[in-house]
């Protein structure tokens, strides 16, 4: 399932082809996902290394899929439902006389979401060194400690550390292995399986707002956080199912060395792909307003429609259509060839941006429901095809750090967006400007991503030209060798007298 994505590797393969021809080996060049591969004759096959890994497309993988689904649900379901906790935190630790109350309170959830992504590059290194299972279980344990500690604080300040950093770091270490492990069990069905897994957060987003509202009203904020800690304990058990199947790449370090090589710790190969570099910068550019509705929509509804408005139904609408979107677009991605999957993400950003701008224009509750339904549908599209695009751009052996670095770069926009929106509300008296501005970055990011298919098509054309030149030189070399052999044969033949 390894995919070659750089010109350097293609040229290296070309040299190998020429060398094999000198030894009299007949090569065959194959094309797969824009890369080039060599298939030698059966006589020399044992010398070419291990065969390409083929995932089982099922078996224990279905158990892993369910465990990863719980992971996505418990991590991002809690994050997406922060709007309910946001209202409770303002009542528990704040005062309406504080003109920066929303700005300060928004930092708790915003810091938590941002840290999940900020830690991702580090998590990718731990995943490569320790494996998916150890990394996921350890992360869930840290998240459990963070939630329990948050349940004992008595002011807003300590929550920045216990909830915003400790809990979020644990979630980050538990979340990323759930994406990587899927590639060990699925390839042909990866889009569908990834859609099912990421739909877990949608299921939790649907149910958690009502559950949290009930718990907050009956047992209070502290005990509600302790109930959520149970989710982290179950996540620890789920992480134990992550049995790796992909063979580890052969280490180039000297035998007996306990320290991994620098390339193992920091995979620079992924940055050689121009398509990945555009993707890694275009996605964060689109996300400065992404988390704003999840944090501030509940309070906006209270201010516009009154505290009696059924605000939880909006998160439920986002969750339901997000689950549908993840299943639909996850399956659609399996039929979209190569990096053209990026166009699905472009369409999702365009719709999300427009819908964010529509929120202040909805003066009837039904219009707000329609906006949330569309926003959730295309949110599911964006999330479900993250991993398939990463596999297309860098290949299975590099996907862990590729996803990790992308999520790390996403941390800045995910962190600063909601506090800025809260600051604008505190200063301007309404959320209208905040939601208008939140819709602009997705439009810009979507335009940037449109460059990726063009860049990848250009790279493949150059790669085909290199392969054609290699084959032409190889045939010329073979022809010259054959002519020399014929000439030597003729010169060695004895002359016959007539």
Buried (B, 14 or more C-beta within 10 A) or exposed (E): BBBBBBBEBBBEBBEBBEEBBEEEBEBEBEEEBBBBBBEBEEEEEEEEEEEEBEBEEEEEBEBBBBBBBBBBBBBBBBBBBBBBBBBBBBEBBBEEEEEEBBBBBBBBBBBBBBBBBBBBBBBBBBBBEEBBBBBBBBBBBBBBBBBBBBBEBEEBEBBBBBBBBBBBBBBBBBBBBBBBBBBBBBBEBBBBBBBBBBBBBBBBBBBBBBBBBEBBEEEEBEEBBBBBBEBBBBBBEBBEBBBBBBEEEEEEEEEEEEEEEEEBEBBEBBBBBBBBBBBBBBBBBBBBBBBBBBBBBBBBBBBBBEEEBEBBBBBBBBBBBBBBBBBBBBBBBBEBEBBBBBBBBBBBBBBBBBBBBBBBEBEEBEEBBBBBBBBBBBBBBBBBBBBBBBBBBBBBBBBBBBBBBBBBBBBBBBBBBBBBBBBBBBEEEEBBBBBBBBBBBBBBBBBBBEBBBEBBBEBBEEBBEBBEEBBEBBEEEBEEEEEEEEEEEEEEEEEEEE
